[in-house]
Amino acid sequence: MYYGVYTYPNLTLCIKRIVIQTKDRGYGTFTLKLLIHWAFNLTDTHRLWLDVKDYNVRAQHVYEAAGFKKEGTLRECIRTEGGFESLTIMSILREEYKGNDSL
């Protein structure tokens, strides 16, 4: 499953989408912690990153609480029926994760 992590020269792994339908039960936070744990303890990943819609403050808060840092914004990069939406890029580095394993 994570073969590409070992062959990719930058050791960067992207989380494409996390969708949790049941809200306010901590499932999303726990899933994110599992993904981070897997990436940094079971692979050689150096940088784990994701993008999140700039208006999704709830998700951004979850990512920041897990140790992700905002890197920047891809301005109006997604075309929708109502116009364009922007994405915020967030990441966590291996050295930021060390000692922060709370599973």
N, CA, C and O atoms as a Tinker XYZ file with bonds, in Angstrom:
   412  protein
     1  N      0.818000   -1.199000    0.000000    73     2
     2  CA     0.000000    0.000000    0.000000    64     1     3
     3  C      0.854000    1.252000    0.000000    63     2     4     5
     4  O      0.503000    2.216000   -0.679000    81     3
     5  N      1.945000    1.281000    0.721000    73     3     6
     6  CA     2.758000    2.482000    0.798000    64     5     7
     7  C      4.063000    2.352000    0.029000    63     6     8     9
     8  O      5.049000    3.010000    0.359000    81     7
     9  N      4.073000    1.520000   -0.975000    73     7    10
    10  CA     5.251000    1.306000   -1.797000    64     9    11
    11  C      5.745000    2.620000   -2.407000    63    10    12    13
    12  O      6.951000    2.866000   -2.455000    81    11
    13  N      4.829000    3.453000   -2.869000    73    11    14
    14  CA     5.193000    4.728000   -3.483000    64    13    15
    15  C      5.934000    5.655000   -2.546000    63    14    16    17
    16  O      6.735000    6.472000   -3.001000    81    15
    17  N      5.693000    5.555000   -1.260000    73    15    18
    18  CA     6.391000    6.404000   -0.296000    64    17    19
    19  C      7.881000    6.117000   -0.335000    63    18    20    21
    20  O      8.692000    7.040000   -0.272000    81    19
    21  N      8.250000    4.847000   -0.437000    73    19    22
    22  CA     9.657000    4.475000   -0.429000    64    21    23
    23  C     10.362000    4.828000   -1.730000    63    22    24    25
    24  O     11.566000    5.083000   -1.729000    81    23
    25  N      9.630000    4.847000   -2.838000    73    23    26
    26  CA    10.270000    5.113000   -4.113000    64    25    27
    27  C     10.239000    6.591000   -4.476000    63    26    28    29
    28  O     10.979000    7.014000   -5.365000    81    27
    29  N      9.418000    7.377000   -3.827000    73    27    30
    30  CA     9.334000    8.795000   -4.136000    64    29    31
    31  C     10.516000    9.509000   -3.492000    63    30    32    33
    32  O     10.694000    9.415000   -2.278000    81    31
    33  N     11.320000   10.212000   -4.262000    73    31    34
    34  CA    12.583000   10.753000   -3.741000    64    33    35
    35  C     12.415000   11.775000   -2.622000    63    34    36    37
    36  O     13.329000   11.938000   -1.813000    81    35
    37  N     11.294000   12.460000   -2.547000    73    35    38
    38  CA    11.105000   13.486000   -1.520000    64    37    39
    39  C     10.456000   12.957000   -0.245000    63    38    40    41
    40  O     10.301000   13.697000    0.726000    81    39
    41  N     10.076000   11.675000   -0.246000    73    39    42
    42  CA     9.447000   11.045000    0.922000    64    41    43
    43  C      8.255000   11.851000    1.427000    63    42    44    45
    44  O      8.081000   12.037000    2.631000    81    43
    45  N      7.446000   12.321000    0.498000    73    43    46
    46  CA     6.265000   13.122000    0.801000    64    45    47
    47  C      5.018000   12.293000    0.524000    63    46    48    49
    48  O      4.916000   11.624000   -0.504000    81    47
    49  N      4.085000   12.347000    1.445000    73    47    50
    50  CA     2.842000   11.594000    1.332000    64    49    51
    51  C      1.673000   12.564000    1.444000    63    50    52    53
    52  O      1.651000   13.423000    2.326000    81    51
    53  N      0.700000   12.422000    0.544000    73    51    54
    54  CA    -0.460000   13.310000    0.526000    64    53    55
    55  C     -1.704000   12.555000    0.976000    63    54    56    57
    56  O     -1.979000   11.453000    0.500000    81    55
    57  N     -2.444000   13.149000    1.887000    73    55    58
    58  CA    -3.764000   12.632000    2.265000    64    57    59
    59  C     -4.745000   13.302000    1.311000    63    58    60    61
    60  O     -4.902000   14.523000    1.324000    81    59
    61  N     -5.401000   12.495000    0.483000    73    59    62
    62  CA    -6.289000   13.062000   -0.535000    64    61    63
    63  C     -7.629000   13.529000    0.047000    63    62    64    65
    64  O     -8.009000   14.685000   -0.142000    81    63
    65  N     -8.330000   12.668000    0.733000    73    63    66
    66  CA    -9.630000   13.041000    1.303000    64    65    67
    67  C     -9.922000   12.196000    2.528000    63    66    68    69
    68  O     -9.631000   11.001000    2.567000    81    67
    69  N    -10.501000   12.840000    3.521000    73    67    70
    70  CA   -11.045000   12.148000    4.683000    64    69    71
    71  C    -12.494000   12.598000    4.792000    63    70    72    73
    72  O    -12.768000   13.791000    4.921000    81    71
    73  N    -13.415000   11.655000    4.742000    73    71    74
    74  CA   -14.828000   11.979000    4.863000    64    73    75
    75  C    -15.405000   11.140000    5.987000    63    74    76    77
    76  O    -15.445000    9.912000    5.908000    81    75
    77  N    -15.849000   11.817000    7.030000    73    75    78
    78  CA   -16.494000   11.163000    8.170000    64    77    79
    79  C    -17.908000   11.732000    8.243000    63    78    80    81
    80  O    -18.083000   12.932000    8.453000    81    79
    81  N    -18.901000   10.890000    8.075000    73    79    82
    82  CA   -20.273000   11.377000    8.060000    64    81    83
    83  C    -20.803000   11.684000    9.456000    63    82    84    85
    84  O    -21.557000   12.641000    9.634000    81    83
    85  N    -20.420000   10.888000   10.439000    73    83    86
    86  CA   -20.897000   11.097000   11.803000    64    85    87
    87  C    -20.014000   12.154000   12.461000    63    86    88    89
    88  O    -18.813000   11.944000   12.634000    81    87
    89  N    -20.601000   13.273000   12.821000    73    87    90
    90  CA   -19.849000   14.401000   13.377000    64    89    91
    91  C    -19.869000   14.380000   14.912000    63    90    92    93
    92  O    -20.726000   13.753000   15.534000    81    91
    93  N    -18.908000   15.079000   15.491000    73    91    94
    94  CA   -18.838000   15.330000   16.936000    64    93    95
    95  C    -18.660000   14.082000   17.792000    63    94    96    97
    96  O    -19.085000   14.064000   18.947000    81    95
    97  N    -18.050000   13.056000   17.256000    73    95    98
    98  CA   -17.767000   11.855000   18.046000    64    97    99
    99  C    -16.276000   11.547000   18.098000    63    98   100   101
   100  O    -15.864000   10.579000   18.737000    81    99
   101  N    -15.462000   12.369000   17.427000    73    99   102
   102  CA   -14.021000   12.179000   17.459000    64   101   103
   103  C    -13.489000   11.186000   16.444000    63   102   104   105
   104  O    -12.300000   10.870000   16.459000    81   103
   105  N    -14.352000   10.683000   15.554000    73   103   106
   106  CA   -13.909000    9.702000   14.568000    64   105   107
   107  C    -12.877000   10.293000   13.601000    63   106   108   109
   108  O    -11.896000    9.635000   13.257000    81   107
   109  N    -13.098000   11.511000   13.176000    73   107   110
   110  CA   -12.175000   12.164000   12.253000    64   109   111
   111  C    -10.819000   12.402000   12.896000    63   110   112   113
   112  O     -9.783000   12.160000   12.277000    81   111
   113  N    -10.824000   12.869000   14.124000    73   111   114
   114  CA    -9.571000   13.110000   14.853000    64   113   115
   115  C     -8.816000   11.809000   15.052000    63   114   116   117
   116  O     -7.600000   11.767000   14.867000    81   115
   117  N     -9.512000   10.754000   15.424000    73   115   118
   118  CA    -8.861000    9.466000   15.640000    64   117   119
   119  C     -8.309000    8.905000   14.329000    63   118   120   121
   120  O     -7.198000    8.377000   14.299000    81   119
   121  N     -9.084000    9.018000   13.246000    73   119   122
   122  CA    -8.629000    8.550000   11.940000    64   121   123
   123  C     -7.371000    9.294000   11.514000    63   122   124   125
   124  O     -6.427000    8.684000   11.011000    81   123
   125  N     -7.353000   10.593000   11.711000    73   123   126
   126  CA    -6.181000   11.398000   11.362000    64   125   127
   127  C     -4.965000   10.973000   12.184000    63   126   128   129
   128  O     -3.864000   10.854000   11.647000    81   127
   129  N     -5.159000   10.746000   13.473000    73   127   130
   130  CA    -4.052000   10.293000   14.323000    64   129   131
   131  C     -3.500000    8.954000   13.845000    63   130   132   133
   132  O     -2.287000    8.742000   13.847000    81   131
   133  N     -4.389000    8.051000   13.437000    73   131   134
   134  CA    -3.946000    6.757000   12.910000    64   133   135
   135  C     -3.133000    6.924000   11.633000    63   134   136   137
   136  O     -2.105000    6.270000   11.459000    81   135
   137  N     -3.589000    7.798000   10.742000    73   135   138
   138  CA    -2.861000    8.042000    9.501000    64   137   139
   139  C     -1.480000    8.637000    9.762000    63   138   140   141
   140  O     -0.498000    8.235000    9.138000    81   139
   141  N     -1.409000    9.584000   10.676000    73   139   142
   142  CA    -0.129000   10.208000   11.017000    64   141   143
   143  C      0.800000    9.172000   11.640000    63   142   144   145
   144  O      1.976000    9.089000   11.289000    81   143
   145  N      0.265000    8.392000   12.559000    73   143   146
   146  CA     1.053000    7.338000   13.208000    64   145   147
   147  C      1.599000    6.368000   12.158000    63   146   148   149
   148  O      2.787000    6.043000   12.164000    81   147
   149  N      0.736000    5.912000   11.266000    73   147   150
   150  CA     1.147000    4.985000   10.210000    64   149   151
   151  C      2.251000    5.602000    9.358000    63   150   152   153
   152  O      3.274000    4.966000    9.104000    81   151
   153  N      2.043000    6.848000    8.915000    73   151   154
   154  CA     2.996000    7.494000    8.012000    64   153   155
   155  C      4.380000    7.623000    8.641000    63   154   156   157
   156  O      5.383000    7.353000    7.980000    81   155
   157  N      4.448000    8.031000    9.900000    73   155   158
   158  CA     5.743000    8.320000   10.506000    64   157   159
   159  C      6.357000    7.145000   11.256000    63   158   160   161
   160  O      7.556000    7.160000   11.538000    81   159
   161  N      5.575000    6.140000   11.583000    73   159   162
   162  CA     6.119000    4.984000   12.296000    64   161   163
   163  C      6.295000    3.748000   11.425000    63   162   164   165
   164  O      7.097000    2.871000   11.746000    81   163
   165  N      5.554000    3.673000   10.329000    73   163   166
   166  CA     5.616000    2.472000    9.507000    64   165   167
   167  C      6.110000    2.722000    8.089000    63   166   168   169
   168  O      6.200000    1.784000    7.297000    81   167
   169  N      6.430000    3.961000    7.755000    73   167   170
   170  CA     6.996000    4.292000    6.451000    64   169   171
   171  C      8.155000    5.269000    6.674000    63   170   172   173
   172  O      8.407000    5.701000    7.799000    81   171
   173  N      8.840000    5.603000    5.607000    73   171   174
   174  CA     9.942000    6.567000    5.674000    64   173   175
   175  C      9.487000    7.994000    5.405000    63   174   176   177
   176  O     10.317000    8.866000    5.148000    81   175
   177  N      8.207000    8.243000    5.460000    73   175   178
   178  CA     7.665000    9.556000    5.134000    64   177   179
   179  C      8.364000   10.655000    5.925000    63   178   180   181
   180  O      8.551000   10.549000    7.137000    81   179
   181  N      8.744000   11.712000    5.212000    73   179   182
   182  CA     9.348000   12.897000    5.839000    64   181   183
   183  C      8.296000   13.993000    6.034000    63   182   184   185
   184  O      8.293000   14.694000    7.046000    81   183
   185  N      7.400000   14.128000    5.043000    73   183   186
   186  CA     6.398000   15.200000    5.067000    64   185   187
   187  C      5.047000   14.621000    4.679000    63   186   188   189
   188  O      4.910000   13.962000    3.648000    81   187
   189  N      4.051000   14.878000    5.523000    73   187   190
   190  CA     2.674000   14.457000    5.280000    64   189   191
   191  C      1.869000   15.730000    5.049000    63   190   192   193
   192  O      1.899000   16.640000    5.877000    81   191
   193  N      1.158000   15.801000    3.944000    73   191   194
   194  CA     0.438000   17.031000    3.636000    64   193   195
   195  C     -0.961000   16.748000    3.111000    63   194   196   197
   196  O     -1.302000   15.622000    2.749000    81   195
   197  N     -1.752000   17.807000    3.084000    73   195   198
   198  CA    -3.115000   17.732000    2.584000    64   197   199
   199  C     -3.544000   19.115000    2.164000    63   198   200   201
   200  O     -2.885000   20.110000    2.465000    81   199
   201  N     -4.661000   19.163000    1.462000    73   199   202
   202  CA    -5.281000   20.462000    1.185000    64   201   203
   203  C     -6.692000   20.430000    1.743000    63   202   204   205
   204  O     -7.316000   19.373000    1.839000    81   203
   205  N     -7.178000   21.589000    2.103000    73   203   206
   206  CA    -8.507000   21.714000    2.689000    64   205   207
   207  C     -9.131000   22.999000    2.149000    63   206   208   209
   208  O     -8.448000   24.011000    1.991000    81   207
   209  N    -10.419000   22.951000    1.871000    73   207   210
   210  CA   -11.086000   24.152000    1.362000    64   209   211
   211  C    -10.949000   25.272000    2.390000    63   210   212   213
   212  O    -11.101000   25.051000    3.591000    81   211
   213  N    -10.663000   26.455000    1.908000    73   211   214
   214  CA   -10.328000   27.551000    2.821000    64   213   215
   215  C    -11.467000   27.925000    3.760000    63   214   216   217
   216  O    -11.220000   28.509000    4.815000    81   215
   217  N    -12.698000   27.606000    3.406000    73   215   218
   218  CA   -13.835000   27.921000    4.282000    64   217   219
   219  C    -14.128000   26.810000    5.297000    63   218   220   221
   220  O    -14.991000   26.980000    6.158000    81   219
   221  N    -13.426000   25.684000    5.209000    73   219   222
   222  CA   -13.676000   24.561000    6.117000    64   221   223
   223  C    -12.846000   24.724000    7.395000    63   222   224   225
   224  O    -11.861000   24.020000    7.617000    81   223
   225  N    -13.268000   25.651000    8.203000    73   223   226
   226  CA   -12.551000   25.992000    9.430000    64   225   227
   227  C    -12.556000   24.834000   10.424000    63   226   228   229
   228  O    -11.584000   24.632000   11.151000    81   227
   229  N    -13.631000   24.089000   10.455000    73   227   230
   230  CA   -13.734000   22.939000   11.359000    64   229   231
   231  C    -12.616000   21.928000   11.077000    63   230   232   233
   232  O    -11.929000   21.486000   11.997000    81   231
   233  N    -12.439000   21.569000    9.808000    73   231   234
   234  CA   -11.385000   20.617000    9.436000    64   233   235
   235  C    -10.009000   21.210000    9.706000    63   234   236   237
   236  O     -9.127000   20.508000   10.199000    81   235
   237  N     -9.809000   22.469000    9.398000    73   235   238
   238  CA    -8.514000   23.106000    9.640000    64   237   239
   239  C     -8.154000   23.051000   11.123000    63   238   240   241
   240  O     -6.992000   22.848000   11.475000    81   239
   241  N     -9.135000   23.230000   11.979000    73   239   242
   242  CA    -8.895000   23.162000   13.425000    64   241   243
   243  C     -8.437000   21.754000   13.831000    63   242   244   245
   244  O     -7.512000   21.604000   14.629000    81   243
   245  N     -9.085000   20.734000   13.282000    73   243   246
   246  CA    -8.707000   19.341000   13.571000    64   245   247
   247  C     -7.270000   19.087000   13.114000    63   246   248   249
   248  O     -6.479000   18.488000   13.842000    81   247
   249  N     -6.938000   19.544000   11.908000    73   247   250
   250  CA    -5.586000   19.333000   11.382000    64   249   251
   251  C     -4.537000   20.074000   12.220000    63   250   252   253
   252  O     -3.474000   19.526000   12.510000    81   251
   253  N     -4.834000   21.303000   12.601000    73   251   254
   254  CA    -3.888000   22.071000   13.433000    64   253   255
   255  C     -3.705000   21.403000   14.797000    63   254   256   257
   256  O     -2.588000   21.347000   15.313000    81   255
   257  N     -4.789000   20.899000   15.383000    73   255   258
   258  CA    -4.696000   20.220000   16.680000    64   257   259
   259  C     -3.845000   18.958000   16.582000    63   258   260   261
   260  O     -3.241000   18.539000   17.570000    81   259
   261  N     -3.793000   18.347000   15.393000    73   259   262
   262  CA    -2.992000   17.142000   15.179000    64   261   263
   263  C     -1.536000   17.473000   14.848000    63   262   264   265
   264  O     -0.712000   16.569000   14.708000    81   263
   265  N     -1.216000   18.761000   14.725000    73   263   266
   266  CA     0.167000   19.162000   14.476000    64   265   267
   267  C      0.447000   19.720000   13.094000    63   266   268   269
   268  O      1.573000   20.135000   12.819000    81   267
   269  N     -0.551000   19.740000   12.213000    73   267   270
   270  CA    -0.353000   20.295000   10.878000    64   269   271
   271  C     -0.206000   21.814000   10.955000    63   270   272   273
   272  O     -0.804000   22.468000   11.809000    81   271
   273  N      0.594000   22.355000   10.052000    73   271   274
   274  CA     0.796000   23.794000    9.971000    64   273   275
   275  C      0.356000   24.287000    8.594000    63   274   276   277
   276  O      0.550000   23.607000    7.586000    81   275
   277  N     -0.236000   25.473000    8.569000    73   275   278
   278  CA    -0.647000   26.057000    7.293000    64   277   279
   279  C      0.590000   26.515000    6.530000    63   278   280   281
   280  O      1.483000   27.156000    7.086000    81   279
   281  N      0.622000   26.171000    5.242000    73   279   282
   282  CA     1.747000   26.542000    4.392000    64   281   283
   283  C      1.393000   27.648000    3.412000    63   282   284   285
   284  O      2.243000   28.464000    3.055000    81   283
   285  N      0.152000   27.676000    2.982000    73   283   286
   286  CA    -0.239000   28.683000    2.001000    64   285   287
   287  C     -1.585000   28.360000    1.390000    63   286   288   289
   288  O     -2.262000   27.414000    1.793000    81   287
   289  N     -1.957000   29.161000    0.415000    73   287   290
   290  CA    -3.263000   29.031000   -0.218000    64   289   291
   291  C     -3.111000   28.907000   -1.724000    63   290   292   293
   292  O     -2.374000   29.669000   -2.351000    81   291
   293  N     -3.811000   27.946000   -2.295000    73   291   294
   294  CA    -3.950000   27.857000   -3.746000    64   293   295
   295  C     -5.214000   28.648000   -4.082000    63   294   296   297
   296  O     -6.331000   28.148000   -3.945000    81   295
   297  N     -5.022000   29.855000   -4.510000    73   295   298
   298  CA    -6.152000   30.763000   -4.699000    64   297   299
   299  C     -7.009000   30.378000   -5.899000    63   298   300   301
   300  O     -6.514000   30.174000   -7.007000    81   299
   301  N     -8.312000   30.286000   -5.640000    73   299   302
   302  CA    -9.324000   30.025000   -6.667000    64   301   303
   303  C     -8.882000   28.949000   -7.647000    63   302   304   305
   304  O     -8.898000   29.157000   -8.860000    81   303
   305  N     -8.491000   27.809000   -7.116000    73   303   306
   306  CA    -7.960000   26.725000   -7.943000    64   305   307
   307  C     -9.006000   25.680000   -8.321000    63   306   308   309
   308  O     -8.736000   24.802000   -9.142000    81   307
   309  N    -10.188000   25.766000   -7.734000    73   307   310
   310  CA   -11.252000   24.807000   -8.031000    64   309   311
   311  C    -12.447000   25.562000   -8.605000    63   310   312   313
   312  O    -12.976000   26.482000   -7.982000    81   311
   313  N    -12.857000   25.162000   -9.790000    73   311   314
   314  CA   -14.007000   25.804000  -10.418000    64   313   315
   315  C    -15.274000   25.094000   -9.979000    63   314   316   317
   316  O    -15.357000   23.867000  -10.044000    81   315
   317  N    -16.249000   25.852000   -9.538000    73   315   318
   318  CA   -17.541000   25.312000   -9.116000    64   317   319
   319  C    -18.649000   26.018000   -9.896000    63   318   320   321
   320  O    -18.391000   26.937000  -10.674000    81   319
   321  N    -19.876000   25.576000   -9.677000    73   319   322
   322  CA   -21.008000   26.234000  -10.337000    64   321   323
   323  C    -21.137000   27.690000   -9.909000    63   322   324   325
   324  O    -21.600000   28.537000  -10.674000    81   323
   325  N    -20.722000   27.968000   -8.681000    73   323   326
   326  CA   -20.858000   29.326000   -8.157000    64   325   327
   327  C    -19.635000   30.209000   -8.349000    63   326   328   329
   328  O    -19.631000   31.361000   -7.916000    81   327
   329  N    -18.618000   29.694000   -8.980000    73   327   330
   330  CA   -17.407000   30.490000   -9.175000    64   329   331
   331  C    -16.164000   29.651000   -8.938000    63   330   332   333
   332  O    -15.993000   28.594000   -9.545000    81   331
   333  N    -15.299000   30.129000   -8.054000    73   331   334
   334  CA   -14.059000   29.430000   -7.755000    64   333   335
   335  C    -13.858000   29.315000   -6.254000    63   334   336   337
   336  O    -14.310000   30.169000   -5.492000    81   335
   337  N    -13.176000   28.253000   -5.833000    73   335   338
   338  CA   -12.859000   28.046000   -4.419000    64   337   339
   339  C    -11.351000   27.928000   -4.262000    63   338   340   341
   340  O    -10.646000   27.511000   -5.180000    81   339
   341  N    -10.873000   28.301000   -3.090000    73   339   342
   342  CA    -9.450000   28.226000   -2.779000    64   341   343
   343  C     -9.177000   27.078000   -1.825000    63   342   344   345
   344  O    -10.055000   26.661000   -1.069000    81   343
   345  N     -7.945000   26.567000   -1.868000    73   343   346
   346  CA    -7.507000   25.497000   -0.975000    64   345   347
   347  C     -6.359000   25.989000   -0.101000    63   346   348   349
   348  O     -5.480000   26.718000   -0.561000    81   347
   349  N     -6.380000   25.579000    1.167000    73   347   350
   350  CA    -5.275000   25.835000    2.076000    64   349   351
   351  C     -4.423000   24.572000    2.129000    63   350   352   353
   352  O     -4.945000   23.474000    2.324000    81   351
   353  N     -3.115000   24.725000    1.956000    73   351   354
   354  CA    -2.189000   23.602000    2.037000    64   353   355
   355  C     -1.668000   23.541000    3.469000    63   354   356   357
   356  O     -1.247000   24.554000    4.028000    81   355
   357  N     -1.699000   22.328000    4.067000    73   355   358
   358  CA    -1.227000   22.129000    5.434000    64   357   359
   359  C     -0.315000   20.905000    5.454000    63   358   360   361
   360  O     -0.517000   19.968000    4.682000    81   359
   361  N      0.689000   20.908000    6.336000    73   359   362
   362  CA     1.579000   19.753000    6.418000    64   361   363
   363  C      2.123000   19.582000    7.828000    63   362   364   365
   364  O      2.068000   20.485000    8.662000    81   363
   365  N      2.651000   18.382000    8.058000    73   363   366
   366  CA     3.372000   18.072000    9.284000    64   365   367
   367  C      4.636000   17.327000    8.863000    63   366   368   369
   368  O      4.587000   16.448000    8.002000    81   367
   369  N      5.756000   17.677000    9.466000    73   367   370
   370  CA     7.034000   17.046000    9.165000    64   369   371
   371  C      7.357000   15.998000   10.214000    63   370   372   373
   372  O      6.870000   16.064000   11.342000    81   371
   373  N      8.173000   15.041000    9.839000    73   371   374
   374  CA     8.566000   13.964000   10.754000    64   373   375
   375  C      9.096000   14.520000   12.076000    63   374   376   377
   376  O      8.692000   14.052000   13.140000    81   375
   377  N      9.989000   15.506000   12.030000    73   375   378
   378  CA    10.571000   16.025000   13.279000    64   377   379
   379  C      9.549000   16.760000   14.143000    63   378   380   381
   380  O      9.744000   16.889000   15.352000    81   379
   381  N      8.467000   17.242000   13.542000    73   379   382
   382  CA     7.394000   17.866000   14.314000    64   381   383
   383  C      6.533000   16.809000   15.007000    63   382   384   385
   384  O      5.907000   17.081000   16.031000    81   383
   385  N      6.508000   15.627000   14.450000    73   383   386
   386  CA     5.697000   14.541000   15.004000    64   385   387
   387  C      6.407000   13.821000   16.145000    63   386   388   389
   388  O      5.749000   13.390000   17.092000    81   387
   389  N      7.703000   13.682000   16.084000    73   387   390
   390  CA     8.436000   12.907000   17.088000    64   389   391
   391  C      8.078000   13.348000   18.501000    63   390   392   393
   392  O      8.029000   14.540000   18.803000    81   391
   393  N      7.831000   12.373000   19.350000    73   391   394
   394  CA     7.481000   12.660000   20.734000    64   393   395
   395  C      6.045000   13.101000   20.903000    63   394   396   397
   396  O      5.630000   13.453000   22.007000    81   395
   397  N      5.278000   13.086000   19.821000    73   395   398
   398  CA     3.894000   13.552000   19.859000    64   397   399
   399  C      2.932000   12.408000   19.540000    63   398   400   401
   400  O      1.833000   12.649000   19.041000    81   399
   401  N      3.332000   11.169000   19.820000    73   399   402
   402  CA     2.521000    9.996000   19.496000    64   401   403
   403  C      1.592000    9.680000   20.663000    63   402   404   405
   404  O      2.012000    9.086000   21.656000    81   403
   405  N      0.332000   10.079000   20.538000    73   403   406
   406  CA    -0.611000    9.919000   21.643000    64   405   407
   407  C     -1.655000    8.845000   21.367000    63   406   408   409
   408  O     -2.789000    8.955000   21.833000    81   407
   409  N     -1.291000    7.807000   20.615000    73   407   410
   410  CA    -2.266000    6.727000   20.368000    64   409   411
   411  C     -2.311000    5.782000   21.536000    63   410   412
   412  O     -3.069000    4.812000   21.517000    81   411
